[in-house]
Every structure is written in structure tokens, then in C-alpha cells.
Amino acid sequence: MEITSSEFIISNTDIEKCPPPNKPEFAFIGRSNVGKSSLINMLTGRKDLAKTSSTPGKTQTINHFLINKSWYLVDLPGYGYASVSKSLKEKWVPMIETYFEKRENLYCTFVLLDSRIPPQGKDMDFIRHLGSLGIPVAVVLTKTDKLKQSELGKSKNKIEKELLEDWEELPPFFITSAEKKSGRTALLDFIETAMKEES
């Protein structure tokens, strides 16, 4: 897939204000500071489509971007550590939960994991939860340029081993680096194929 256009549509905390569910939707989520905004910018070929920050917890709303005028890329708030107030984090949980329960045009959720960090309990719990809701999941390893190939292999194996404790079959895996622009083609081709299969 070639991305020829990408535009910001709306940012909000109310699921009722999301765009009409008449186009395929692909959501991106991960622990705070996992490199989500950088990955979204790399995928779309835009430097500033999603706002990047050195401060964890920058994304605090549901952000819809219209890609190629045919599908939505959704940037969701991170879970886990974020340097924001407890009360604000408590608002995120029901907001995200409602999004997953009600968004019937959601084709797949990409859960981003930092390849340099061992599998975290919150990550695995979140992936299991999506599975229990029947939501298709794909795993995206980020910041892989920071690792040697052998280290990356060990990191991927650890995550796969954890997932296989609960899953009969592993979800799709993507190895990415926003810095090196790697994994872009594989991820976009996956999205294109998913849309064709559903249509």
C-alpha cells in the first residue's frame, strides 16, 4: 500500500463523537513512551502527523486520522506509566474500554511493545483482554534498531513464549524501527490485505 494522503480528523474523549463507523479502522496503542507517535509518523510519511514528546503520556485522547480517504488510523492513549495525574489516567480506562466495545468498524488493534524491554505484565494482560473481547490483535515491536539481531531474536522469543501460554496461535508480529523506517511495508501491506478480506 502506498499512502498518498493522511489528514487529522478529530481528537476527543467521547466515543459518540468519533467519525461515523463507515470506514475500516486500525488502532495503535501501547505503554507510554513506546514510540507510538514516531511509528505513526513513519507509516504515514509525515514528520508531525502525530505529536511526539519526550514526556510519557502525551496522547490523552482518541485521535482519528483519515488515510487515503478510505480508512482510519486511530492513535489511542498509552497505558502504564505516564507523568499525568491519577485522576486523568482513571478517565482513560473507561474511554479506551468503551472504544473497544463499541467501535464495530475496528478491523485490528496494533499493540506496540518496546523490543528492548522484557514482556511486561500490563502488556500481556492488555493483549489477553483484547482477545477476550474478540478483537483482532497484532504485535508491533518498536525501537528494534537499538538491538543486535541476536538480542532482537531473544526479545521476540520471550514475548511469543508468554503469549503461547494463553493463545493457541500467535498473533501477527511486526518488527519496526521508526529511525530506520523498517517494517513500514509489511505493516501497510497487512492493513491493505485485511481490508480486502473484509470487503
Phi, psi and omega per residue, in radians:
M1 nan 2.349 3.013
E2 -1.803 2.297 3.082
I3 -1.604 2.018 -3.108
T4 -1.796 -0.325 3.089
S5 -2.661 2.515 3.081
S6 -2.600 2.185 -3.104
E7 -2.428 2.477 3.079
F8 -1.243 2.312 -3.116
I9 -1.872 -0.976 -3.085
I10 -2.790 2.617 3.071
S11 -2.233 2.155 -3.111
N12 -2.762 2.998 3.128
T13 -1.990 0.086 -3.090
D14 -2.028 2.018 -3.089
I15 -1.009 -0.505 -3.127
E16 -1.195 -0.321 -3.116
K17 -1.671 0.022 3.075
C18 -1.145 2.770 3.127
P19 -1.027 2.722 3.083
P20 -0.913 2.425 -3.072
P21 -1.367 0.912 -3.060
N22 -1.864 0.170 3.085
K23 -2.384 2.638 3.088
P24 -1.011 2.533 -3.080
E25 -2.269 2.379 3.117
F26 -2.239 2.090 -3.046
A27 -1.761 2.573 3.098
F28 -2.143 2.244 -3.106
I29 -2.614 2.709 3.111
G30 -3.093 3.046 3.076
R31 -1.057 2.666 3.121
S32 -0.979 2.438 3.100
N33 1.247 0.416 -3.134
V34 -1.456 -0.170 -3.132
G35 1.703 0.462 -3.068
K36 -1.138 -0.850 -3.110
S37 -1.103 -0.696 3.119
S38 -1.109 -0.686 3.126
L39 -1.144 -0.771 3.141
I40 -1.076 -0.747 3.112
N41 -1.109 -0.676 3.121
M42 -1.150 -0.754 -3.130
L43 -1.096 -0.715 -3.059
T44 -1.535 -0.158 -3.119
G45 1.264 0.384 3.128
R46 -2.025 2.410 -3.118
K47 -1.343 -0.460 -2.988
D48 -2.342 0.405 3.140
L49 -1.109 -0.908 3.040
A50 -1.774 2.391 -3.070
K51 -1.345 2.126 3.101
T52 -1.651 2.696 -3.137
S53 -2.727 2.604 3.055
S54 -1.404 -0.181 3.133
T55 -1.650 2.079 3.121
P56 -1.020 2.549 3.070
G57 1.564 0.387 -3.113
K58 -1.120 -0.770 -3.140
T59 -1.359 2.082 -3.094
Q60 -2.198 0.133 -3.102
T61 -2.418 2.991 3.006
I62 -1.501 2.066 -3.064
N63 -1.985 2.117 3.131
H64 -1.793 2.280 3.041
F65 -2.130 2.294 3.110
L66 -1.594 2.122 -3.087
I67 -1.896 2.247 3.129
N68 0.913 0.434 -3.128
K69 0.970 0.328 -3.046
S70 -2.275 -0.309 3.115
W71 -2.648 2.784 -3.122
Y72 -1.824 2.337 2.931
L73 -1.772 2.213 -3.065
V74 -2.026 2.137 3.122
D75 -1.703 1.974 -3.087
L76 -1.817 2.684 3.106
P77 -1.034 2.532 3.111
G78 -1.279 2.803 3.059
Y79 -1.977 2.958 -3.096
G80 1.526 -2.697 -3.063
Y81 -1.092 2.349 2.972
A82 -2.707 2.472 -3.088
S83 -1.463 1.062 3.067
V84 -2.289 2.949 -3.075
S85 -1.164 2.702 3.126
K86 -1.074 -0.697 -3.112
S87 -1.116 -0.628 3.118
L88 -1.200 -0.743 3.120
K89 -1.090 -0.627 3.138
E90 -1.157 -0.462 3.088
K91 -1.308 -0.527 -3.115
W92 -1.122 -0.713 -3.005
V93 -1.016 -0.971 3.115
P94 -1.112 -0.550 3.135
M95 -1.117 -0.836 -3.133
I96 -1.179 -0.726 3.138
E97 -1.042 -0.788 3.128
T98 -1.099 -0.687 3.114
Y99 -1.016 -0.871 -3.096
F100 -1.150 -0.603 -3.104
E101 -1.319 -0.559 -2.979
K102 -1.867 -0.249 -3.020
R103 -1.485 1.583 -3.015
E104 -1.272 -0.238 3.128
N105 -1.671 0.227 3.110
L106 -1.365 1.966 -3.096
Y107 -1.468 -0.677 -3.075
C108 -2.818 2.559 3.037
T109 -1.970 2.150 3.088
F110 -1.606 2.007 3.106
V111 -1.678 2.068 -3.078
L112 -1.573 2.312 3.094
L113 -2.194 2.362 3.080
D114 -1.257 2.034 -3.059
S115 -1.100 -0.328 -3.079
R116 -1.471 -0.203 -3.042
I117 -1.952 2.367 3.095
P118 -1.028 2.737 -3.134
P119 -0.926 2.256 -3.139
Q120 -1.712 2.585 -3.126
G121 -0.965 -0.729 -3.113
K122 -1.128 -0.624 3.107
D123 -1.120 -0.871 -3.089
M124 -1.130 -0.713 3.115
D125 -1.083 -0.705 -3.118
F126 -1.159 -0.759 3.123
I127 -1.107 -0.729 3.095
R128 -1.071 -0.720 -3.121
H129 -1.085 -0.782 3.101
L130 -1.056 -0.709 3.107
G131 -1.068 -0.692 -3.136
S132 -1.174 -0.450 3.099
L133 -1.490 -0.075 3.136
G134 1.347 0.396 -3.118
I135 -1.622 2.179 3.096
P136 -1.018 2.367 -3.073
V137 -2.198 2.508 2.957
A138 -2.287 2.557 -3.123
V139 -1.814 2.283 -3.140
V140 -2.074 2.008 3.064
L141 -1.494 2.188 -3.106
T142 -1.854 2.906 3.050
K143 1.000 0.601 -3.078
T144 -1.266 -0.255 3.091
D145 -1.204 -0.234 -3.129
K146 -1.458 -0.111 -3.066
L147 -2.040 2.652 2.962
K148 -1.316 2.784 -3.103
Q149 -0.995 -0.709 -3.134
S150 -1.136 -0.680 3.121
E151 -1.181 -0.692 3.129
L152 -1.111 -0.728 3.110
G153 -1.062 -0.733 3.121
K154 -1.148 -0.712 3.141
S155 -1.086 -0.816 3.141
K156 -1.104 -0.728 -3.138
N157 -1.087 -0.688 3.130
K158 -1.097 -0.765 -3.124
I159 -1.160 -0.766 3.130
E160 -1.076 -0.711 3.134
K161 -1.079 -0.759 3.112
E162 -1.076 -0.793 -3.090
L163 -1.141 -0.649 -3.090
L164 -1.223 -0.175 3.048
E165 -1.232 -0.418 -3.109
D166 -2.098 -0.436 -3.048
W167 -1.857 2.395 3.075
E168 -1.266 -0.566 -3.089
E169 -2.316 2.417 -3.128
L170 -1.258 2.490 3.042
P171 -1.254 2.897 3.069
P172 -1.029 2.508 3.136
F173 -2.065 2.452 3.080
F174 -2.275 2.299 3.119
I175 -1.752 2.028 -3.031
T176 -2.285 2.767 2.985
S177 -2.589 2.011 3.099
A178 -1.139 -0.588 -3.117
E179 -1.115 -0.813 -3.091
K180 -1.626 -0.064 -3.089
K181 1.041 0.565 -3.141
S182 -1.633 2.609 -3.136
G183 1.543 -0.108 -3.067
R184 -1.107 -0.884 -3.097
T185 -1.061 -0.800 -3.114
A186 -1.075 -0.729 -3.113
L187 -1.190 -0.797 -3.134
L188 -1.184 -0.623 3.084
D189 -1.140 -0.651 3.100
F190 -1.080 -0.775 3.122
I191 -1.088 -0.774 -3.141
E192 -1.073 -0.762 3.139
T193 -1.133 -0.727 -3.133
A194 -1.070 -0.689 3.136
M195 -1.184 -0.670 3.126
K196 -1.154 -0.681 -3.101
E197 -1.199 -0.541 -3.104
E198 -1.462 -0.410 -3.045
S199 -1.379 nan nan
